[in-house]
């Protein structure tokens, strides 16, 4: 239960905020979808890239399109 609670509370708060905003504010669905596509999705990708650590070997492999070496 202790591991599940930190995962459920933030999601529940986001759902609650969205529900309350939908009831109190007149939100345009097209504007919200454009916000998600043009702002939030690139921000999510940038955050994922920022938090990722790569080794020098992996970086060169990605940069030059090389396959990782695996010994069989």
PDB file of N, CA, C, O and CB in Angstrom:
ATOM      1  N   UNK A   1       0.819  -1.190   0.000  1.00  0.00           N
ATOM      2  CA  UNK A   1       0.000   0.000   0.000  1.00  0.00           C
ATOM      3  C   UNK A   1       0.863   1.254   0.000  1.00  0.00           C
ATOM      4  O   UNK A   1       0.501   2.261  -0.609  1.00  0.00           O
ATOM      5  CB  UNK A   1      -0.932  -0.002   1.197  1.00  0.00           C
ATOM      6  N   UNK A   2       2.013   1.194   0.688  1.00  0.00           N
ATOM      7  CA  UNK A   2       2.873   2.369   0.762  1.00  0.00           C
ATOM      8  C   UNK A   2       3.505   2.695  -0.579  1.00  0.00           C
ATOM      9  O   UNK A   2       3.736   3.868  -0.871  1.00  0.00           O
ATOM     10  CB  UNK A   2       3.952   2.162   1.798  1.00  0.00           C
ATOM     11  N   UNK A   3       3.789   1.711  -1.393  1.00  0.00           N
ATOM     12  CA  UNK A   3       4.366   1.977  -2.711  1.00  0.00           C
ATOM     13  C   UNK A   3       3.304   2.416  -3.711  1.00  0.00           C
ATOM     14  O   UNK A   3       3.608   3.127  -4.669  1.00  0.00           O
ATOM     15  CB  UNK A   3       5.087   0.739  -3.231  1.00  0.00           C
ATOM     16  N   UNK A   4       2.089   2.007  -3.498  1.00  0.00           N
ATOM     17  CA  UNK A   4       1.003   2.331  -4.416  1.00  0.00           C
ATOM     18  C   UNK A   4       0.480   3.750  -4.208  1.00  0.00           C
ATOM     19  O   UNK A   4       0.078   4.411  -5.165  1.00  0.00           O
ATOM     20  CB  UNK A   4      -0.129   1.336  -4.252  1.00  0.00           C
ATOM     21  N   UNK A   5       0.484   4.210  -2.982  1.00  0.00           N
ATOM     22  CA  UNK A   5      -0.056   5.530  -2.659  1.00  0.00           C
ATOM     23  C   UNK A   5       0.669   6.681  -3.365  1.00  0.00           C
ATOM     24  O   UNK A   5      -0.011   7.566  -3.885  1.00  0.00           O
ATOM     25  CB  UNK A   5       0.005   5.744  -1.173  1.00  0.00           C
ATOM     26  N   UNK A   6       2.000   6.725  -3.416  1.00  0.00           N
ATOM     27  CA  UNK A   6       2.661   7.823  -4.137  1.00  0.00           C
ATOM     28  C   UNK A   6       2.374   7.826  -5.645  1.00  0.00           C
ATOM     29  O   UNK A   6       2.549   8.855  -6.297  1.00  0.00           O
ATOM     30  CB  UNK A   6       4.154   7.743  -3.915  1.00  0.00           C
ATOM     31  N   UNK A   7       1.948   6.717  -6.195  1.00  0.00           N
ATOM     32  CA  UNK A   7       1.618   6.666  -7.616  1.00  0.00           C
ATOM     33  C   UNK A   7       0.180   7.105  -7.873  1.00  0.00           C
ATOM     34  O   UNK A   7      -0.115   7.667  -8.927  1.00  0.00           O
ATOM     35  CB  UNK A   7       1.837   5.258  -8.157  1.00  0.00           C
ATOM     36  N   UNK A   8      -0.708   6.856  -6.928  1.00  0.00           N
ATOM     37  CA  UNK A   8      -2.123   7.154  -7.131  1.00  0.00           C
ATOM     38  C   UNK A   8      -2.463   8.604  -6.804  1.00  0.00           C
ATOM     39  O   UNK A   8      -3.288   9.208  -7.490  1.00  0.00           O
ATOM     40  CB  UNK A   8      -2.971   6.230  -6.288  1.00  0.00           C
ATOM     41  N   UNK A   9      -1.853   9.168  -5.782  1.00  0.00           N
ATOM     42  CA  UNK A   9      -2.204  10.519  -5.344  1.00  0.00           C
ATOM     43  C   UNK A   9      -1.944  11.572  -6.431  1.00  0.00           C
ATOM     44  O   UNK A   9      -2.840  12.375  -6.692  1.00  0.00           O
ATOM     45  CB  UNK A   9      -1.419  10.874  -4.088  1.00  0.00           C
ATOM     46  N   UNK A  10      -0.771  11.614  -7.078  1.00  0.00           N
ATOM     47  CA  UNK A  10      -0.574  12.640  -8.117  1.00  0.00           C
ATOM     48  C   UNK A  10      -1.542  12.499  -9.297  1.00  0.00           C
ATOM     49  O   UNK A  10      -2.033  13.500  -9.820  1.00  0.00           O
ATOM     50  CB  UNK A  10       0.851  12.578  -8.632  1.00  0.00           C
ATOM     51  N   UNK A  11      -1.812  11.283  -9.707  1.00  0.00           N
ATOM     52  CA  UNK A  11      -2.742  11.061 -10.816  1.00  0.00           C
ATOM     53  C   UNK A  11      -4.147  11.492 -10.415  1.00  0.00           C
ATOM     54  O   UNK A  11      -4.862  12.100 -11.212  1.00  0.00           O
ATOM     55  CB  UNK A  11      -2.737   9.576 -11.247  1.00  0.00           C
ATOM     56  N   UNK A  12      -4.541  11.184  -9.199  1.00  0.00           N
ATOM     57  CA  UNK A  12      -5.862  11.580  -8.724  1.00  0.00           C
ATOM     58  C   UNK A  12      -6.000  13.096  -8.651  1.00  0.00           C
ATOM     59  O   UNK A  12      -7.054  13.640  -8.979  1.00  0.00           O
ATOM     60  CB  UNK A  12      -6.134  10.968  -7.358  1.00  0.00           C
ATOM     61  N   UNK A  13      -4.953  13.772  -8.228  1.00  0.00           N
ATOM     62  CA  UNK A  13      -4.990  15.231  -8.164  1.00  0.00           C
ATOM     63  C   UNK A  13      -5.116  15.847  -9.558  1.00  0.00           C
ATOM     64  O   UNK A  13      -5.852  16.817  -9.741  1.00  0.00           O
ATOM     65  CB  UNK A  13      -3.734  15.762  -7.468  1.00  0.00           C
ATOM     66  N   UNK A  14      -4.414  15.298 -10.525  1.00  0.00           N
ATOM     67  CA  UNK A  14      -4.513  15.801 -11.895  1.00  0.00           C
ATOM     68  C   UNK A  14      -5.920  15.593 -12.443  1.00  0.00           C
ATOM     69  O   UNK A  14      -6.468  16.477 -13.103  1.00  0.00           O
ATOM     70  CB  UNK A  14      -3.481  15.107 -12.801  1.00  0.00           C
ATOM     71  N   UNK A  15      -6.501  14.437 -12.175  1.00  0.00           N
ATOM     72  CA  UNK A  15      -7.871  14.163 -12.621  1.00  0.00           C
ATOM     73  C   UNK A  15      -8.845  15.125 -11.948  1.00  0.00           C
ATOM     74  O   UNK A  15      -9.747  15.649 -12.601  1.00  0.00           O
ATOM     75  CB  UNK A  15      -8.265  12.698 -12.315  1.00  0.00           C
ATOM     76  N   UNK A  16      -8.672  15.357 -10.662  1.00  0.00           N
ATOM     77  CA  UNK A  16      -9.549  16.274  -9.930  1.00  0.00           C
ATOM     78  C   UNK A  16      -9.431  17.703 -10.452  1.00  0.00           C
ATOM     79  O   UNK A  16     -10.442  18.385 -10.620  1.00  0.00           O
ATOM     80  CB  UNK A  16      -9.222  16.239  -8.438  1.00  0.00           C
ATOM     81  N   UNK A  17      -8.219  18.158 -10.708  1.00  0.00           N
ATOM     82  CA  UNK A  17      -8.018  19.506 -11.255  1.00  0.00           C
ATOM     83  C   UNK A  17      -8.654  19.620 -12.631  1.00  0.00           C
ATOM     84  O   UNK A  17      -9.300  20.623 -12.933  1.00  0.00           O
ATOM     85  CB  UNK A  17      -6.516  19.845 -11.335  1.00  0.00           C
ATOM     86  N   UNK A  18      -8.481  18.611 -13.463  1.00  0.00           N
ATOM     87  CA  UNK A  18      -9.102  18.627 -14.782  1.00  0.00           C
ATOM     88  C   UNK A  18     -10.617  18.630 -14.706  1.00  0.00           C
ATOM     89  O   UNK A  18     -11.272  19.324 -15.484  1.00  0.00           O
ATOM     90  CB  UNK A  18      -8.639  17.443 -15.586  1.00  0.00           C
ATOM     91  N   UNK A  19     -11.178  17.879 -13.797  1.00  0.00           N
ATOM     92  CA  UNK A  19     -12.630  17.846 -13.622  1.00  0.00           C
ATOM     93  C   UNK A  19     -13.156  19.201 -13.172  1.00  0.00           C
ATOM     94  O   UNK A  19     -14.139  19.702 -13.719  1.00  0.00           O
ATOM     95  CB  UNK A  19     -13.022  16.768 -12.608  1.00  0.00           C
ATOM     96  N   UNK A  20     -12.504  19.794 -12.178  1.00  0.00           N
ATOM     97  CA  UNK A  20     -12.939  21.097 -11.675  1.00  0.00           C
ATOM     98  C   UNK A  20     -12.770  22.188 -12.729  1.00  0.00           C
ATOM     99  O   UNK A  20     -13.629  23.060 -12.856  1.00  0.00           O
ATOM    100  CB  UNK A  20     -12.157  21.465 -10.414  1.00  0.00           C
ATOM    101  N   UNK A  21     -11.681  22.149 -13.480  1.00  0.00           N
ATOM    102  CA  UNK A  21     -11.471  23.145 -14.537  1.00  0.00           C
ATOM    103  C   UNK A  21     -12.517  23.000 -15.629  1.00  0.00           C
ATOM    104  O   UNK A  21     -12.985  24.000 -16.174  1.00  0.00           O
ATOM    105  CB  UNK A  21     -10.063  23.011 -15.137  1.00  0.00           C
ATOM    106  N   UNK A  22     -12.888  21.780 -15.952  1.00  0.00           N
ATOM    107  CA  UNK A  22     -13.916  21.552 -16.965  1.00  0.00           C
ATOM    108  C   UNK A  22     -15.288  22.034 -16.528  1.00  0.00           C
ATOM    109  O   UNK A  22     -16.089  22.459 -17.360  1.00  0.00           O
ATOM    110  CB  UNK A  22     -13.985  20.090 -17.307  1.00  0.00           C
ATOM    111  N   UNK A  23     -15.566  21.973 -15.242  1.00  0.00           N
ATOM    112  CA  UNK A  23     -16.867  22.419 -14.730  1.00  0.00           C
ATOM    113  C   UNK A  23     -16.932  23.939 -14.577  1.00  0.00           C
ATOM    114  O   UNK A  23     -17.975  24.542 -14.834  1.00  0.00           O
ATOM    115  CB  UNK A  23     -17.156  21.754 -13.387  1.00  0.00           C
ATOM    116  N   UNK A  24     -15.845  24.550 -14.167  1.00  0.00           N
ATOM    117  CA  UNK A  24     -15.863  25.977 -13.851  1.00  0.00           C
ATOM    118  C   UNK A  24     -15.446  26.867 -15.030  1.00  0.00           C
ATOM    119  O   UNK A  24     -15.944  27.986 -15.158  1.00  0.00           O
ATOM    120  CB  UNK A  24     -14.955  26.242 -12.677  1.00  0.00           C
ATOM    121  N   UNK A  25     -14.554  26.395 -15.877  1.00  0.00           N
ATOM    122  CA  UNK A  25     -14.033  27.203 -16.982  1.00  0.00           C
ATOM    123  C   UNK A  25     -14.601  26.706 -18.299  1.00  0.00           C
ATOM    124  O   UNK A  25     -14.884  25.518 -18.453  1.00  0.00           O
ATOM    125  CB  UNK A  25     -12.490  27.164 -17.013  1.00  0.00           C
ATOM    126  N   UNK A  26     -14.765  27.600 -19.232  1.00  0.00           N
ATOM    127  CA  UNK A  26     -15.171  27.165 -20.571  1.00  0.00           C
ATOM    128  C   UNK A  26     -13.905  26.976 -21.401  1.00  0.00           C
ATOM    129  O   UNK A  26     -13.368  27.933 -21.959  1.00  0.00           O
ATOM    130  CB  UNK A  26     -16.149  28.205 -21.249  1.00  0.00           C
ATOM    131  N   UNK A  27     -13.442  25.753 -21.475  1.00  0.00           N
ATOM    132  CA  UNK A  27     -12.194  25.435 -22.161  1.00  0.00           C
ATOM    133  C   UNK A  27     -12.490  24.954 -23.577  1.00  0.00           C
ATOM    134  O   UNK A  27     -13.401  24.155 -23.791  1.00  0.00           O
ATOM    135  CB  UNK A  27     -11.396  24.366 -21.380  1.00  0.00           C
ATOM    136  N   UNK A  28     -11.720  25.443 -24.535  1.00  0.00           N
ATOM    137  CA  UNK A  28     -11.866  25.044 -25.925  1.00  0.00           C
ATOM    138  C   UNK A  28     -11.044  23.772 -26.165  1.00  0.00           C
ATOM    139  O   UNK A  28      -9.830  23.796 -25.961  1.00  0.00           O
ATOM    140  CB  UNK A  28     -11.419  26.191 -26.885  1.00  0.00           C
ATOM    141  N   UNK A  29     -11.656  22.675 -26.586  1.00  0.00           N
ATOM    142  CA  UNK A  29     -10.905  21.427 -26.802  1.00  0.00           C
ATOM    143  C   UNK A  29      -9.796  21.560 -27.842  1.00  0.00           C
ATOM    144  O   UNK A  29      -8.753  20.922 -27.706  1.00  0.00           O
ATOM    145  CB  UNK A  29     -11.852  20.331 -27.227  1.00  0.00           C
ATOM    146  N   UNK A  30      -9.996  22.365 -28.864  1.00  0.00           N
ATOM    147  CA  UNK A  30      -8.962  22.526 -29.889  1.00  0.00           C
ATOM    148  C   UNK A  30      -7.718  23.200 -29.308  1.00  0.00           C
ATOM    149  O   UNK A  30      -6.594  22.809 -29.622  1.00  0.00           O
ATOM    150  CB  UNK A  30      -9.505  23.345 -31.074  1.00  0.00           C
ATOM    151  N   UNK A  31      -7.918  24.197 -28.475  1.00  0.00           N
ATOM    152  CA  UNK A  31      -6.791  24.876 -27.846  1.00  0.00           C
ATOM    153  C   UNK A  31      -6.041  23.931 -26.920  1.00  0.00           C
ATOM    154  O   UNK A  31      -4.810  23.936 -26.890  1.00  0.00           O
ATOM    155  CB  UNK A  31      -7.269  26.105 -27.072  1.00  0.00           C
ATOM    156  N   UNK A  32      -6.771  23.125 -26.169  1.00  0.00           N
ATOM    157  CA  UNK A  32      -6.124  22.170 -25.270  1.00  0.00           C
ATOM    158  C   UNK A  32      -5.334  21.114 -26.036  1.00  0.00           C
ATOM    159  O   UNK A  32      -4.248  20.725 -25.608  1.00  0.00           O
ATOM    160  CB  UNK A  32      -7.163  21.495 -24.387  1.00  0.00           C
ATOM    161  N   UNK A  33      -5.867  20.647 -27.165  1.00  0.00           N
ATOM    162  CA  UNK A  33      -5.147  19.645 -27.940  1.00  0.00           C
ATOM    163  C   UNK A  33      -3.898  20.251 -28.580  1.00  0.00           C
ATOM    164  O   UNK A  33      -2.863  19.590 -28.663  1.00  0.00           O
ATOM    165  CB  UNK A  33      -6.060  19.044 -29.018  1.00  0.00           C
ATOM    166  N   UNK A  34      -3.988  21.491 -29.028  1.00  0.00           N
ATOM    167  CA  UNK A  34      -2.799  22.152 -29.586  1.00  0.00           C
ATOM    168  C   UNK A  34      -1.748  22.376 -28.508  1.00  0.00           C
ATOM    169  O   UNK A  34      -0.554  22.233 -28.768  1.00  0.00           O
ATOM    170  CB  UNK A  34      -3.181  23.494 -30.235  1.00  0.00           C
ATOM    171  N   UNK A  35      -2.181  22.724 -27.310  1.00  0.00           N
ATOM    172  CA  UNK A  35      -1.253  22.870 -26.195  1.00  0.00           C
ATOM    173  C   UNK A  35      -0.527  21.555 -25.925  1.00  0.00           C
ATOM    174  O   UNK A  35       0.683  21.539 -25.701  1.00  0.00           O
ATOM    175  CB  UNK A  35      -1.995  23.338 -24.935  1.00  0.00           C
ATOM    176  N   UNK A  36      -1.267  20.470 -25.948  1.00  0.00           N
ATOM    177  CA  UNK A  36      -0.655  19.167 -25.707  1.00  0.00           C
ATOM    178  C   UNK A  36       0.334  18.771 -26.780  1.00  0.00           C
ATOM    179  O   UNK A  36       1.403  18.240 -26.478  1.00  0.00           O
ATOM    180  CB  UNK A  36      -1.712  18.119 -25.600  1.00  0.00           C
ATOM    181  N   UNK A  37      -0.015  19.027 -28.038  1.00  0.00           N
ATOM    182  CA  UNK A  37       0.843  18.611 -29.153  1.00  0.00           C
ATOM    183  C   UNK A  37       2.079  19.494 -29.282  1.00  0.00           C
ATOM    184  O   UNK A  37       3.187  18.988 -29.457  1.00  0.00           O
ATOM    185  CB  UNK A  37       0.058  18.635 -30.458  1.00  0.00           C
ATOM    186  N   UNK A  38       1.897  20.793 -29.197  1.00  0.00           N
ATOM    187  CA  UNK A  38       2.995  21.718 -29.498  1.00  0.00           C
ATOM    188  C   UNK A  38       3.823  22.131 -28.290  1.00  0.00           C
ATOM    189  O   UNK A  38       4.952  22.594 -28.454  1.00  0.00           O
ATOM    190  CB  UNK A  38       2.447  22.937 -30.141  1.00  0.00           C
ATOM    191  N   UNK A  39       3.292  21.977 -27.088  1.00  0.00           N
ATOM    192  CA  UNK A  39       4.021  22.417 -25.899  1.00  0.00           C
ATOM    193  C   UNK A  39       4.348  21.250 -24.968  1.00  0.00           C
ATOM    194  O   UNK A  39       5.510  21.039 -24.619  1.00  0.00           O
ATOM    195  CB  UNK A  39       3.211  23.467 -25.147  1.00  0.00           C
ATOM    196  N   UNK A  40       3.340  20.501 -24.570  1.00  0.00           N
ATOM    197  CA  UNK A  40       3.548  19.499 -23.528  1.00  0.00           C
ATOM    198  C   UNK A  40       4.309  18.265 -24.014  1.00  0.00           C
ATOM    199  O   UNK A  40       5.159  17.749 -23.289  1.00  0.00           O
ATOM    200  CB  UNK A  40       2.223  19.076 -22.968  1.00  0.00           C
ATOM    201  N   UNK A  41       4.021  17.784 -25.222  1.00  0.00           N
ATOM    202  CA  UNK A  41       4.733  16.605 -25.733  1.00  0.00           C
ATOM    203  C   UNK A  41       6.224  16.894 -25.949  1.00  0.00           C
ATOM    204  O   UNK A  41       7.057  16.092 -25.527  1.00  0.00           O
ATOM    205  CB  UNK A  41       4.097  16.134 -27.050  1.00  0.00           C
ATOM    206  N   UNK A  42       6.591  18.013 -26.593  1.00  0.00           N
ATOM    207  CA  UNK A  42       8.034  18.308 -26.697  1.00  0.00           C
ATOM    208  C   UNK A  42       8.699  18.528 -25.336  1.00  0.00           C
ATOM    209  O   UNK A  42       9.866  18.181 -25.154  1.00  0.00           O
ATOM    210  CB  UNK A  42       8.247  19.543 -27.562  1.00  0.00           C
ATOM    211  N   UNK A  43       7.971  19.094 -24.391  1.00  0.00           N
ATOM    212  CA  UNK A  43       8.532  19.269 -23.050  1.00  0.00           C
ATOM    213  C   UNK A  43       8.790  17.919 -22.389  1.00  0.00           C
ATOM    214  O   UNK A  43       9.784  17.754 -21.682  1.00  0.00           O
ATOM    215  CB  UNK A  43       7.589  20.112 -22.177  1.00  0.00           C
ATOM    216  N   UNK A  44       7.907  16.961 -22.614  1.00  0.00           N
ATOM    217  CA  UNK A  44       8.099  15.621 -22.067  1.00  0.00           C
ATOM    218  C   UNK A  44       9.322  14.941 -22.690  1.00  0.00           C
ATOM    219  O   UNK A  44      10.094  14.287 -21.989  1.00  0.00           O
ATOM    220  CB  UNK A  44       6.845  14.768 -22.298  1.00  0.00           C
ATOM    221  N   UNK A  45       9.493  15.094 -23.986  1.00  0.00           N
ATOM    222  CA  UNK A  45      10.663  14.527 -24.665  1.00  0.00           C
ATOM    223  C   UNK A  45      11.939  15.189 -24.167  1.00  0.00           C
ATOM    224  O   UNK A  45      12.922  14.503 -23.883  1.00  0.00           O
ATOM    225  CB  UNK A  45      10.540  14.692 -26.192  1.00  0.00           C
ATOM    226  N   UNK A  46      11.935  16.518 -24.056  1.00  0.00           N
ATOM    227  CA  UNK A  46      13.118  17.236 -23.580  1.00  0.00           C
ATOM    228  C   UNK A  46      13.467  16.829 -22.150  1.00  0.00           C
ATOM    229  O   UNK A  46      14.644  16.686 -21.818  1.00  0.00           O
ATOM    230  CB  UNK A  46      12.890  18.752 -23.655  1.00  0.00           C
ATOM    231  N   UNK A  47      12.470  16.644 -21.312  1.00  0.00           N
ATOM    232  CA  UNK A  47      12.724  16.216 -19.937  1.00  0.00           C
ATOM    233  C   UNK A  47      13.323  14.810 -19.911  1.00  0.00           C
ATOM    234  O   UNK A  47      14.239  14.535 -19.135  1.00  0.00           O
ATOM    235  CB  UNK A  47      11.425  16.256 -19.111  1.00  0.00           C
ATOM    236  N   UNK A  48      12.806  13.930 -20.754  1.00  0.00           N
ATOM    237  CA  UNK A  48      13.358  12.572 -20.821  1.00  0.00           C
ATOM    238  C   UNK A  48      14.796  12.563 -21.295  1.00  0.00           C
ATOM    239  O   UNK A  48      15.619  11.805 -20.780  1.00  0.00           O
ATOM    240  CB  UNK A  48      12.520  11.710 -21.739  1.00  0.00           C
ATOM    241  N   UNK A  49      15.108  13.403 -22.278  1.00  0.00           N
ATOM    242  CA  UNK A  49      16.491  13.492 -22.754  1.00  0.00           C
ATOM    243  C   UNK A  49      17.404  14.107 -21.694  1.00  0.00           C
ATOM    244  O   UNK A  49      18.557  13.697 -21.552  1.00  0.00           O
ATOM    245  CB  UNK A  49      16.558  14.319 -24.046  1.00  0.00           C
ATOM    246  N   UNK A  50      16.898  15.075 -20.961  1.00  0.00           N
ATOM    247  CA  UNK A  50      17.688  15.725 -19.919  1.00  0.00           C
ATOM    248  C   UNK A  50      18.041  14.750 -18.798  1.00  0.00           C
ATOM    249  O   UNK A  50      19.141  14.813 -18.249  1.00  0.00           O
ATOM    250  CB  UNK A  50      16.929  16.922 -19.350  1.00  0.00           C
ATOM    251  N   UNK A  51      17.132  13.862 -18.458  1.00  0.00           N
ATOM    252  CA  UNK A  51      17.350  12.943 -17.347  1.00  0.00           C
ATOM    253  C   UNK A  51      18.132  11.685 -17.741  1.00  0.00           C
ATOM    254  O   UNK A  51      18.519  10.904 -16.871  1.00  0.00           O
ATOM    255  CB  UNK A  51      16.024  12.543 -16.762  1.00  0.00           C
ATOM    256  N   UNK A  52      18.368  11.482 -19.040  1.00  0.00           N
ATOM    257  CA  UNK A  52      19.055  10.283 -19.507  1.00  0.00           C
ATOM    258  C   UNK A  52      20.565  10.493 -19.484  1.00  0.00           C
ATOM    259  O   UNK A  52      21.064  11.536 -19.906  1.00  0.00           O
ATOM    260  CB  UNK A  52      18.587   9.909 -20.925  1.00  0.00           C
ATOM    261  N   UNK A  53      21.277   9.502 -18.993  1.00  0.00           N
ATOM    262  CA  UNK A  53      22.736   9.549 -19.033  1.00  0.00           C
ATOM    263  C   UNK A  53      23.228   8.503 -20.029  1.00  0.00           C
ATOM    264  O   UNK A  53      22.792   7.352 -20.005  1.00  0.00           O
ATOM    265  CB  UNK A  53      23.350   9.305 -17.614  1.00  0.00           C
ATOM    266  N   UNK A  54      24.127   8.914 -20.891  1.00  0.00           N
ATOM    267  CA  UNK A  54      24.687   8.021 -21.897  1.00  0.00           C
ATOM    268  C   UNK A  54      26.186   7.914 -21.713  1.00  0.00           C
ATOM    269  O   UNK A  54      26.843   8.875 -21.313  1.00  0.00           O
ATOM    270  CB  UNK A  54      24.353   8.510 -23.314  1.00  0.00           C
ATOM    271  N   UNK A  55      26.719   6.750 -22.004  1.00  0.00           N
ATOM    272  CA  UNK A  55      28.162   6.597 -22.002  1.00  0.00           C
ATOM    273  C   UNK A  55      28.719   7.185 -23.291  1.00  0.00           C
ATOM    274  O   UNK A  55      27.975   7.432 -24.240  1.00  0.00           O
ATOM    275  CB  UNK A  55      28.568   5.109 -21.848  1.00  0.00           C
ATOM    276  N   UNK A  56      30.017   7.405 -23.322  1.00  0.00           N
ATOM    277  CA  UNK A  56      30.663   7.952 -24.517  1.00  0.00           C
ATOM    278  C   UNK A  56      30.492   6.981 -25.679  1.00  0.00           C
ATOM    279  O   UNK A  56      30.249   7.408 -26.807  1.00  0.00           O
ATOM    280  CB  UNK A  56      32.169   8.231 -24.258  1.00  0.00           C
ATOM    281  N   UNK A  57      30.612   5.701 -25.422  1.00  0.00           N
ATOM    282  CA  UNK A  57      30.459   4.689 -26.465  1.00  0.00           C
ATOM    283  C   UNK A  57      29.046   4.704 -27.044  1.00  0.00           C
ATOM    284  O   UNK A  57      28.874   4.616 -28.260  1.00  0.00           O
ATOM    285  CB  UNK A  57      30.784   3.298 -25.910  1.00  0.00           C
ATOM    286  N   UNK A  58      28.061   4.813 -26.203  1.00  0.00           N
ATOM    287  CA  UNK A  58      26.676   4.875 -26.678  1.00  0.00           C
ATOM    288  C   UNK A  58      26.416   6.153 -27.465  1.00  0.00           C
ATOM    289  O   UNK A  58      25.701   6.139 -28.467  1.00  0.00           O
ATOM    290  CB  UNK A  58      25.704   4.784 -25.500  1.00  0.00           C
ATOM    291  N   UNK A  59      27.001   7.256 -27.008  1.00  0.00           N
ATOM    292  CA  UNK A  59      26.821   8.528 -27.709  1.00  0.00           C
ATOM    293  C   UNK A  59      27.399   8.467 -29.114  1.00  0.00           C
ATOM    294  O   UNK A  59      26.759   8.921 -30.062  1.00  0.00           O
ATOM    295  CB  UNK A  59      27.473   9.668 -26.925  1.00  0.00           C
ATOM    296  N   UNK A  60      28.607   7.909 -29.266  1.00  0.00           N
ATOM    297  CA  UNK A  60      29.196   7.770 -30.594  1.00  0.00           C
ATOM    298  C   UNK A  60      28.361   6.839 -31.465  1.00  0.00           C
ATOM    299  O   UNK A  60      28.191   7.083 -32.659  1.00  0.00           O
ATOM    300  CB  UNK A  60      30.633   7.250 -30.491  1.00  0.00           C
ATOM    301  N   UNK A  61      27.841   5.774 -30.864  1.00  0.00           N
ATOM    302  CA  UNK A  61      27.005   4.846 -31.608  1.00  0.00           C
ATOM    303  C   UNK A  61      25.740   5.502 -32.122  1.00  0.00           C
ATOM    304  O   UNK A  61      25.333   5.269 -33.260  1.00  0.00           O
ATOM    305  CB  UNK A  61      26.652   3.666 -30.749  1.00  0.00           C
ATOM    306  N   UNK A  62      25.121   6.315 -31.297  1.00  0.00           N
ATOM    307  CA  UNK A  62      23.924   7.027 -31.729  1.00  0.00           C
ATOM    308  C   UNK A  62      24.243   8.087 -32.774  1.00  0.00           C
ATOM    309  O   UNK A  62      23.489   8.270 -33.730  1.00  0.00           O
ATOM    310  CB  UNK A  62      23.237   7.669 -30.538  1.00  0.00           C
ATOM    311  N   UNK A  63      25.364   8.787 -32.592  1.00  0.00           N
ATOM    312  CA  UNK A  63      25.743   9.864 -33.499  1.00  0.00           C
ATOM    313  C   UNK A  63      26.087   9.333 -34.889  1.00  0.00           C
ATOM    314  O   UNK A  63      25.693   9.931 -35.891  1.00  0.00           O
ATOM    315  CB  UNK A  63      26.926  10.636 -32.929  1.00  0.00           C
ATOM    316  N   UNK A  64      26.806   8.234 -34.961  1.00  0.00           N
ATOM    317  CA  UNK A  64      27.256   7.706 -36.249  1.00  0.00           C
ATOM    318  C   UNK A  64      26.423   6.534 -36.754  1.00  0.00           C
ATOM    319  O   UNK A  64      26.738   5.970 -37.802  1.00  0.00           O
ATOM    320  CB  UNK A  64      28.687   7.282 -36.145  1.00  0.00           C
ATOM    321  N   UNK A  65      25.376   6.157 -36.041  1.00  0.00           N
ATOM    322  CA  UNK A  65      24.492   5.089 -36.483  1.00  0.00           C
ATOM    323  C   UNK A  65      25.125   3.713 -36.430  1.00  0.00           C
ATOM    324  O   UNK A  65      24.841   2.862 -37.272  1.00  0.00           O
ATOM    325  CB  UNK A  65      24.035   5.362 -37.867  1.00  0.00           C
ATOM    326  N   UNK A  66      25.972   3.492 -35.456  1.00  0.00           N
ATOM    327  CA  UNK A  66      26.658   2.211 -35.332  1.00  0.00           C
ATOM    328  C   UNK A  66      25.862   1.245 -34.464  1.00  0.00           C
ATOM    329  O   UNK A  66      25.147   1.651 -33.548  1.00  0.00           O
ATOM    330  CB  UNK A  66      28.056   2.410 -34.749  1.00  0.00           C
ATOM    331  N   UNK A  67      25.999  -0.022 -34.769  1.00  0.00           N
ATOM    332  CA  UNK A  67      25.360  -1.058 -33.975  1.00  0.00           C
ATOM    333  C   UNK A  67      26.189  -1.300 -32.727  1.00  0.00           C
ATOM    334  O   UNK A  67      27.417  -1.240 -32.788  1.00  0.00           O
ATOM    335  CB  UNK A  67      25.189  -2.365 -34.791  1.00  0.00           C
ATOM    336  N   UNK A  68      25.552  -1.572 -31.597  1.00  0.00           N
ATOM    337  CA  UNK A  68      26.336  -1.883 -30.393  1.00  0.00           C
ATOM    338  C   UNK A  68      27.051  -3.211 -30.560  1.00  0.00           C
ATOM    339  O   UNK A  68      26.506  -4.143 -31.151  1.00  0.00           O
ATOM    340  CB  UNK A  68      25.433  -1.919 -29.142  1.00  0.00           C
ATOM    341  N   UNK A  69      28.257  -3.302 -30.048  1.00  0.00           N
ATOM    342  CA  UNK A  69      29.047  -4.522 -30.136  1.00  0.00           C
ATOM    343  C   UNK A  69      28.551  -5.518 -29.105  1.00  0.00           C
ATOM    344  O   UNK A  69      28.474  -5.213 -27.915  1.00  0.00           O
ATOM    345  CB  UNK A  69      30.549  -4.228 -29.933  1.00  0.00           C
ATOM    346  N   UNK A  70      28.220  -6.702 -29.568  1.00  0.00           N
ATOM    347  CA  UNK A  70      27.820  -7.768 -28.654  1.00  0.00           C
ATOM    348  C   UNK A  70      28.649  -8.995 -28.972  1.00  0.00           C
ATOM    349  O   UNK A  70      28.721  -9.418 -30.126  1.00  0.00           O
ATOM    350  CB  UNK A  70      26.294  -8.079 -28.763  1.00  0.00           C
ATOM    351  N   UNK A  71      29.264  -9.558 -27.973  1.00  0.00           N
ATOM    352  CA  UNK A  71      30.069 -10.761 -28.153  1.00  0.00           C
ATOM    353  C   UNK A  71      29.176 -11.980 -27.983  1.00  0.00           C
ATOM    354  O   UNK A  71      28.414 -12.071 -27.020  1.00  0.00           O
ATOM    355  CB  UNK A  71      31.257 -10.799 -27.149  1.00  0.00           C
ATOM    356  N   UNK A  72      29.273 -12.913 -28.917  1.00  0.00           N
ATOM    357  CA  UNK A  72      28.463 -14.127 -28.844  1.00  0.00           C
ATOM    358  C   UNK A  72      29.251 -15.287 -28.341  1.00  0.00           C
ATOM    359  O   UNK A  72      28.718 -16.389 -28.218  1.00  0.00           O
ATOM    360  CB  UNK A  72      27.883 -14.461 -30.179  1.00  0.00           C
TER     361      UNK A  72
END
